[in-house]
Amino acid sequence: MLTKESPIWSITFLGIPIITLSFSPIMTRIAENELGPYATIFNRFWITSLALILGNGIKILWNKQSDRLSTNVQETYTFKDFFYLFLNTILGTACLVIWAWSLTKTTVANSNLLHNKTEKLNGKI
């Protein structure tokens, strides 16, 4: 019997993002035929931003409608936090742009292998 705690739900909700992410290089390569690497990455960013803004707006409206008050204490952010956020954003964007550019110069398999290798190295530093 399928319940909320059933492992099949965990496997399903883990499998959907894995399948989606596995098609990312192929879809990026197809989009680059029409737009180019820089426009493709720009479109990925603005579509993601739009989805996050829409999701946040829905969350705010849901909380107002259900009269839920946030009992969480607001965290204060320092200049160091914003500096690290800015640095992470710049380096992540550069990584995606270079990866999209490399898709135009080599095969999807080679480009994805090199991209994943750099992601593994960044995680260890």
N, C-alpha and C positions, 0 to 999 in steps of 0.2 A: 504494500500500500504506500502511495506517495504522500508523505507529510512534509511539513515545512523544514524539518530537520533531516530529510532524506539526503543521502550523499549524491543522488542523481541530480539534484538541483545544483549542488556545488560544481559537479563536473560539467553540467550544461552551461552554467554561467561563467565557467573558466574557459570552456571550449569556444564560445562565441567570440570573445576578444582575440583569442589565438588565431582563429580562422580569419577574422577581419584583418588583423595585423599581418598575416602572411600574404594577403593580397595587396598590401600597401605598396611594395616596390613595383609590382606589375601595373597597378593602376597609375602610379606616378609616371612610369615610363610611357604609358598610353597617353596621359595628359600632356606630357612633354612634346609629343608629336604635334600637338595643336598650339600649345602656349609657350613652351620653353621652360627651363628648369626654375628660373627665378619667379616667374608668374605662377607656376604650379605651387611652389612653397608658400608664396604670398596668399594664394587662394585657400590653401590648407589652414593657414593661420586665421584668416578672417572668418572662414566658415566655423572653425572651432570656437573662436571668440564669440560669434553670434550664438552658437549653441550654449555656451557657458552663461552668457548674459541672459538668454531666454530661460535657462534652467534656474538661475538665481532669482529671476523675476517671479517665476512660478512658485518657488519656495517662499519668497516673501509674501506673495498673495495668499498662499496656503496657510502660512502662520497667522496672517491678519484675519483671515476668515474663521479660523478655528480658535481665535483668541489665545493662542499660545504665546506666552511671554518667555523670552530667552533668559534663563537663569545663569547662563555662562558668564564668567567674568571676562571682560574685554582685555585682551593682551595688549601691552604697549610694545611697539616696534621701535628699534633703535636704528641709527644711521647704518650701523654694521649689517643689520638684517636687510635693509634696502640695497646696500652695496652688493651683498651676496646674491640677492634676487636679480639685480641688474646684471651682474657678471654671469650668472647662470643662464639668464635669458639670451645674452649676447653670444655666449659660447654654444648654447643649444641651437640657436638660429644659424650660426655659422656652420655647425655640424650638419644640419639639415640641408642647407644651401649647397655645401660641398658634396654631400651625398647625392642630391638631385643632379648636380652638374656631372658627377661621376657616372650617373646612369646614362648620360648622353655619350660617354666615351668608352664604355665597356658593357659587358653583359649584365643582366639583372643579378645573376648568381654571384659574379665576382664583386660587383658593387655592394651587394647586401652582405657578403662575407666580410669585406673590409669594414663596412659600417658597423656590423655587429662586433667585430673585433675591437674597434675603438670604443664602443659602448662598454665592453667588458673591462678595458683598461681604465676608463674613466671611473668606473665603479670601485676600482681597487685603490685609487689615489686618494 
